[in-house]
Amino acid sequence: MNMSSRSKLRVRGGPFDGCGVSLAAAITTMGRDATNDIVEEHPAVSRKHARIFRNPQGFWIQDVGSANGTFIDGEKIGQEPHSLKNGDRIQLGSAASGTDWEFFEEEVVGLGVAAPPTMQLSVSEAAGGTTPGAILDSEGESVCELFRRNNDGSWTCKRFASFDAHGQQIEVSRNTVFAPGIEFLGFDLAMWLEEICAKADE
């Protein structure tokens, strides 16, 4: 099985529906603590909750001793590794609350699915002093042109985008709204856009 960063988790339901994260690392940790690769700030989620890892047999998920358990398609799994297959729904802490993640395997993602136009950019580049105008996609559009600032201070994504945020590839769906103070995967995209795009307006 040839696995790559195209294997991913996508959010199903809620304000971030369709957004996701690529499973590029050998181990991806999940939990409430900010040190996890995937941060889910929900009361039912433990600080260190679960991990997804890959080996030659495929992708696996393992609960790492969470207080409320890890669920696959509504069924609670134990602390033994559980193999993941395409379309599996993962919930942390409760089968009825929190984020509903859907697992996509690399081969299925690539089969007959046309990839939408994608902006690839590194969050660390902007944080390191690169001007937003220099952060361009393949069509020459800057990150500040990719998002629309709303009157309430939130930002709306105008088309599909992919970000490298601290080594984690985050995918953002078209028309997703990001409000200040509400983090997606531990990253406050609205605050980051406010900082770099305010510089562009100066």
Short mmCIF file of the C-alpha atoms (twelve columns), coordinates in Angstrom:
data_MODEL
# 
_entry.id   MODEL 
# 
loop_
_atom_site.group_PDB 
_atom_site.id 
_atom_site.type_symbol 
_atom_site.label_atom_id 
_atom_site.label_alt_id 
_atom_site.label_comp_id 
_atom_site.label_asym_id 
_atom_site.label_seq_id 
_atom_site.Cartn_x 
_atom_site.Cartn_y 
_atom_site.Cartn_z 
_atom_site.pdbx_PDB_model_num 
ATOM 1   C CA . MET A 1   0.000   0.000  0.000   1 
ATOM 2   C CA . ASN A 2   1.534   3.297  -1.115  1 
ATOM 3   C CA . MET A 3   0.628   5.945  1.447   1 
ATOM 4   C CA . SER A 4   1.286   9.663  1.155   1 
ATOM 5   C CA . SER A 5   0.120   13.006 2.484   1 
ATOM 6   C CA . ARG A 6   -3.034  12.628 0.366   1 
ATOM 7   C CA . SER A 7   -4.477  10.344 3.037   1 
ATOM 8   C CA . LYS A 8   -6.408  12.661 5.304   1 
ATOM 9   C CA . LEU A 9   -9.097  13.415 7.844   1 
ATOM 10  C CA . ARG A 10  -11.945 15.730 6.845   1 
ATOM 11  C CA . VAL A 11  -14.423 17.437 9.151   1 
ATOM 12  C CA . ARG A 12  -18.058 16.450 8.595   1 
ATOM 13  C CA . GLY A 13  -20.688 18.866 9.887   1 
ATOM 14  C CA . GLY A 14  -20.349 22.140 11.758  1 
ATOM 15  C CA . PRO A 15  -18.762 25.407 10.611  1 
ATOM 16  C CA . PHE A 16  -15.598 23.715 9.302   1 
ATOM 17  C CA . ASP A 17  -17.376 21.066 7.221   1 
ATOM 18  C CA . GLY A 18  -15.142 19.851 4.394   1 
ATOM 19  C CA . CYS A 19  -11.937 21.270 5.859   1 
ATOM 20  C CA . GLY A 20  -9.273  18.771 6.750   1 
ATOM 21  C CA . VAL A 21  -5.737  17.786 7.539   1 
ATOM 22  C CA . SER A 22  -3.340  15.548 5.650   1 
ATOM 23  C CA . LEU A 23  -1.873  12.546 7.439   1 
ATOM 24  C CA . ALA A 24  1.685   13.095 6.244   1 
ATOM 25  C CA . ALA A 25  3.509   12.146 9.447   1 
ATOM 26  C CA . ALA A 26  4.121   8.589  10.618  1 
ATOM 27  C CA . ILE A 27  2.200   9.433  13.820  1 
ATOM 28  C CA . THR A 28  -0.535  12.075 14.211  1 
ATOM 29  C CA . THR A 29  -1.625  12.860 17.767  1 
ATOM 30  C CA . MET A 30  -5.131  14.074 18.671  1 
ATOM 31  C CA . GLY A 31  -6.426  15.740 21.815  1 
ATOM 32  C CA . ARG A 32  -7.301  18.933 23.658  1 
ATOM 33  C CA . ASP A 33  -3.733  19.957 24.472  1 
ATOM 34  C CA . ALA A 34  -2.113  22.483 22.112  1 
ATOM 35  C CA . THR A 35  0.904   20.203 21.639  1 
ATOM 36  C CA . ASN A 36  -1.161  17.689 19.638  1 
ATOM 37  C CA . ASP A 37  -1.024  17.601 15.841  1 
ATOM 38  C CA . ILE A 38  -4.827  17.781 15.741  1 
ATOM 39  C CA . VAL A 39  -6.279  19.953 18.497  1 
ATOM 40  C CA . GLU A 40  -9.936  19.466 19.419  1 
ATOM 41  C CA . GLU A 41  -11.078 21.799 22.167  1 
ATOM 42  C CA . HIS A 42  -14.106 19.972 23.523  1 
ATOM 43  C CA . PRO A 43  -14.833 19.163 27.195  1 
ATOM 44  C CA . ALA A 44  -15.230 15.446 26.425  1 
ATOM 45  C CA . VAL A 45  -11.788 15.274 24.782  1 
ATOM 46  C CA . SER A 46  -8.747  14.427 26.907  1 
ATOM 47  C CA . ARG A 47  -5.521  16.425 26.720  1 
ATOM 48  C CA . LYS A 48  -3.832  13.401 25.113  1 
ATOM 49  C CA . HIS A 49  -6.654  11.432 23.553  1 
ATOM 50  C CA . ALA A 50  -5.721  9.305  20.544  1 
ATOM 51  C CA . ARG A 51  -3.129  8.813  17.849  1 
ATOM 52  C CA . ILE A 52  -3.221  7.773  14.216  1 
ATOM 53  C CA . PHE A 53  -0.205  5.952  12.838  1 
ATOM 54  C CA . ARG A 54  0.697   4.118  9.675   1 
ATOM 55  C CA . ASN A 55  2.665   1.006  8.884   1 
ATOM 56  C CA . PRO A 56  2.945   -1.237 5.790   1 
ATOM 57  C CA . GLN A 57  -0.555  -2.630 6.537   1 
ATOM 58  C CA . GLY A 58  -2.206  0.820  6.434   1 
ATOM 59  C CA . PHE A 59  -3.475  3.455  8.850   1 
ATOM 60  C CA . TRP A 60  -4.482  2.689  12.432  1 
ATOM 61  C CA . ILE A 61  -6.046  4.648  15.282  1 
ATOM 62  C CA . GLN A 62  -5.383  4.017  18.959  1 
ATOM 63  C CA . ASP A 63  -6.978  5.509  22.056  1 
ATOM 64  C CA . VAL A 64  -4.144  6.460  24.426  1 
ATOM 65  C CA . GLY A 65  -6.054  6.159  27.707  1 
ATOM 66  C CA . SER A 66  -8.587  8.962  27.274  1 
ATOM 67  C CA . ALA A 67  -11.253 9.515  29.920  1 
ATOM 68  C CA . ASN A 68  -14.248 9.205  27.575  1 
ATOM 69  C CA . GLY A 69  -13.026 6.958  24.786  1 
ATOM 70  C CA . THR A 70  -12.617 7.038  21.005  1 
ATOM 71  C CA . PHE A 71  -15.404 6.020  18.623  1 
ATOM 72  C CA . ILE A 72  -15.377 4.665  15.056  1 
ATOM 73  C CA . ASP A 73  -18.757 4.909  13.298  1 
ATOM 74  C CA . GLY A 74  -20.421 5.257  16.710  1 
ATOM 75  C CA . GLU A 75  -18.728 2.183  18.244  1 
ATOM 76  C CA . LYS A 76  -16.295 2.667  21.118  1 
ATOM 77  C CA . ILE A 77  -12.866 1.140  20.544  1 
ATOM 78  C CA . GLY A 78  -10.430 0.055  23.242  1 
ATOM 79  C CA . GLN A 79  -6.774  0.933  23.615  1 
ATOM 80  C CA . GLU A 80  -5.698  -1.697 21.084  1 
ATOM 81  C CA . PRO A 81  -4.886  -0.285 17.615  1 
ATOM 82  C CA . HIS A 82  -7.916  -0.274 15.288  1 
ATOM 83  C CA . SER A 83  -7.383  -0.331 11.507  1 
ATOM 84  C CA . LEU A 84  -8.910  2.523  9.524   1 
ATOM 85  C CA . LYS A 85  -10.679 2.095  6.206   1 
ATOM 86  C CA . ASN A 86  -11.941 4.664  3.765   1 
ATOM 87  C CA . GLY A 87  -15.051 6.472  5.007   1 
ATOM 88  C CA . ASP A 88  -14.607 5.609  8.711   1 
ATOM 89  C CA . ARG A 89  -16.033 8.315  10.987  1 
ATOM 90  C CA . ILE A 90  -13.945 9.150  14.058  1 
ATOM 91  C CA . GLN A 91  -15.280 10.897 17.168  1 
ATOM 92  C CA . LEU A 92  -13.239 11.744 20.267  1 
ATOM 93  C CA . GLY A 93  -14.866 11.575 23.685  1 
ATOM 94  C CA . SER A 94  -18.412 10.912 22.505  1 
ATOM 95  C CA . ALA A 95  -20.191 9.411  19.525  1 
ATOM 96  C CA . ALA A 96  -22.755 12.217 19.634  1 
ATOM 97  C CA . SER A 97  -20.721 15.358 20.298  1 
ATOM 98  C CA . GLY A 98  -17.481 16.993 19.275  1 
ATOM 99  C CA . THR A 99  -15.942 16.947 15.806  1 
ATOM 100 C CA . ASP A 100 -16.900 14.216 13.361  1 
ATOM 101 C CA . TRP A 101 -13.818 13.286 11.309  1 
ATOM 102 C CA . GLU A 102 -13.977 11.183 8.138   1 
ATOM 103 C CA . PHE A 103 -10.915 9.182  7.070   1 
ATOM 104 C CA . PHE A 104 -9.933  9.160  3.393   1 
ATOM 105 C CA . GLU A 105 -7.312  6.807  2.038   1 
ATOM 106 C CA . GLU A 106 -4.756  8.077  -0.469  1 
ATOM 107 C CA . GLU A 107 -5.825  5.748  -3.274  1 
ATOM 108 C CA . VAL A 108 -9.512  6.652  -2.974  1 
ATOM 109 C CA . VAL A 109 -8.824  10.385 -2.768  1 
ATOM 110 C CA . GLY A 110 -6.886  10.182 -6.018  1 
ATOM 111 C CA . LEU A 111 -9.376  8.045  -7.938  1 
ATOM 112 C CA . GLY A 112 -11.458 10.114 -10.336 1 
ATOM 113 C CA . VAL A 113 -11.552 13.138 -8.043  1 
ATOM 114 C CA . ALA A 114 -10.401 16.354 -9.657  1 
ATOM 115 C CA . ALA A 115 -8.409  18.398 -7.172  1 
ATOM 116 C CA . PRO A 116 -9.818  21.908 -6.761  1 
ATOM 117 C CA . PRO A 117 -7.546  24.922 -7.345  1 
ATOM 118 C CA . THR A 118 -5.252  25.077 -4.336  1 
ATOM 119 C CA . MET A 119 -3.150  27.780 -2.767  1 
ATOM 120 C CA . GLN A 120 -0.135  26.248 -1.026  1 
ATOM 121 C CA . LEU A 121 1.502   28.563 1.486   1 
ATOM 122 C CA . SER A 122 3.572   28.343 4.607   1 
ATOM 123 C CA . VAL A 123 2.295   30.083 7.714   1 
ATOM 124 C CA . SER A 124 5.860   30.284 9.035   1 
ATOM 125 C CA . GLU A 125 6.930   32.313 5.983   1 
ATOM 126 C CA . ALA A 126 4.556   35.140 6.847   1 
ATOM 127 C CA . ALA A 127 5.354   34.945 10.545  1 
ATOM 128 C CA . GLY A 128 9.048   35.263 9.680   1 
ATOM 129 C CA . GLY A 129 8.551   38.614 8.004   1 
ATOM 130 C CA . THR A 130 7.617   37.722 4.427   1 
ATOM 131 C CA . THR A 131 5.157   40.251 3.068   1 
ATOM 132 C CA . PRO A 132 1.696   38.860 2.206   1 
ATOM 133 C CA . GLY A 133 2.069   40.040 -1.389  1 
ATOM 134 C CA . ALA A 134 5.003   37.645 -1.761  1 
ATOM 135 C CA . ILE A 135 2.913   34.674 -0.646  1 
ATOM 136 C CA . LEU A 136 1.388   33.695 -3.957  1 
ATOM 137 C CA . ASP A 137 -0.389  30.700 -5.422  1 
ATOM 138 C CA . SER A 138 0.158   29.273 -8.904  1 
ATOM 139 C CA . GLU A 139 -2.158  31.927 -10.366 1 
ATOM 140 C CA . GLY A 140 -0.286  34.800 -8.732  1 
ATOM 141 C CA . GLU A 141 -2.979  35.538 -6.129  1 
ATOM 142 C CA . SER A 142 -1.836  36.595 -2.651  1 
ATOM 143 C CA . VAL A 143 -3.240  35.122 0.551   1 
ATOM 144 C CA . CYS A 144 -5.018  38.397 1.321   1 
ATOM 145 C CA . GLU A 145 -6.855  38.176 -2.008  1 
ATOM 146 C CA . LEU A 146 -7.843  34.578 -1.328  1 
ATOM 147 C CA . PHE A 147 -9.893  35.549 1.756   1 
ATOM 148 C CA . ARG A 148 -12.601 38.198 2.126   1 
ATOM 149 C CA . ARG A 149 -12.767 40.168 5.378   1 
ATOM 150 C CA . ASN A 150 -16.332 40.479 6.709   1 
ATOM 151 C CA . ASN A 151 -17.803 43.397 8.677   1 
ATOM 152 C CA . ASP A 152 -17.807 41.377 11.922  1 
ATOM 153 C CA . GLY A 153 -14.038 40.720 11.698  1 
ATOM 154 C CA . SER A 154 -14.382 37.176 10.383  1 
ATOM 155 C CA . TRP A 155 -12.814 35.982 7.125   1 
ATOM 156 C CA . THR A 156 -14.408 33.916 4.328   1 
ATOM 157 C CA . CYS A 157 -12.313 31.677 2.083   1 
ATOM 158 C CA . LYS A 158 -13.081 32.413 -1.582  1 
ATOM 159 C CA . ARG A 159 -11.773 29.063 -2.884  1 
ATOM 160 C CA . PHE A 160 -10.092 25.838 -1.789  1 
ATOM 161 C CA . ALA A 161 -6.687  26.384 -0.142  1 
ATOM 162 C CA . SER A 162 -3.966  24.307 1.485   1 
ATOM 163 C CA . PHE A 163 -1.753  25.670 4.253   1 
ATOM 164 C CA . ASP A 164 1.436   24.405 5.820   1 
ATOM 165 C CA . ALA A 165 0.862   25.490 9.424   1 
ATOM 166 C CA . HIS A 166 3.765   24.509 11.674  1 
ATOM 167 C CA . GLY A 167 4.472   21.372 9.636   1 
ATOM 168 C CA . GLN A 168 0.800   20.358 9.436   1 
ATOM 169 C CA . GLN A 169 -0.984  20.548 6.087   1 
ATOM 170 C CA . ILE A 170 -4.400  22.137 6.655   1 
ATOM 171 C CA . GLU A 171 -7.038  22.213 3.930   1 
ATOM 172 C CA . VAL A 172 -9.690  24.933 3.863   1 
ATOM 173 C CA . SER A 173 -12.909 24.626 1.865   1 
ATOM 174 C CA . ARG A 174 -14.475 27.360 -0.239  1 
ATOM 175 C CA . ASN A 175 -16.928 29.601 1.683   1 
ATOM 176 C CA . THR A 176 -15.645 28.479 5.100   1 
ATOM 177 C CA . VAL A 177 -15.874 31.356 7.608   1 
ATOM 178 C CA . PHE A 178 -13.180 31.822 10.240  1 
ATOM 179 C CA . ALA A 179 -14.079 33.969 13.258  1 
ATOM 180 C CA . PRO A 180 -11.441 35.557 15.540  1 
ATOM 181 C CA . GLY A 181 -10.687 33.493 18.617  1 
ATOM 182 C CA . ILE A 182 -12.100 30.269 17.152  1 
ATOM 183 C CA . GLU A 183 -9.259  27.929 16.280  1 
ATOM 184 C CA . PHE A 184 -9.254  25.241 13.615  1 
ATOM 185 C CA . LEU A 185 -6.768  22.453 14.431  1 
ATOM 186 C CA . GLY A 186 -5.134  24.715 17.010  1 
ATOM 187 C CA . PHE A 187 -4.591  27.553 14.527  1 
ATOM 188 C CA . ASP A 188 -6.409  30.918 14.697  1 
ATOM 189 C CA . LEU A 189 -6.582  31.624 10.978  1 
ATOM 190 C CA . ALA A 190 -8.658  34.805 11.398  1 
ATOM 191 C CA . MET A 191 -6.085  36.357 13.749  1 
ATOM 192 C CA . TRP A 192 -3.233  35.372 11.413  1 
ATOM 193 C CA . LEU A 193 -5.000  36.910 8.392   1 
ATOM 194 C CA . GLU A 194 -5.742  40.079 10.377  1 
ATOM 195 C CA . GLU A 195 -2.056  40.441 11.248  1 
ATOM 196 C CA . ILE A 196 -0.567  39.882 7.808   1 
ATOM 197 C CA . CYS A 197 -3.273  41.577 5.751   1 
ATOM 198 C CA . ALA A 198 -3.263  44.666 7.977   1 
ATOM 199 C CA . LYS A 199 0.446   45.005 7.081   1 
ATOM 200 C CA . ALA A 200 -0.448  44.805 3.397   1 
ATOM 201 C CA . ASP A 201 -2.864  47.741 3.786   1 
ATOM 202 C CA . GLU A 202 -0.294  49.998 5.472   1 
# 
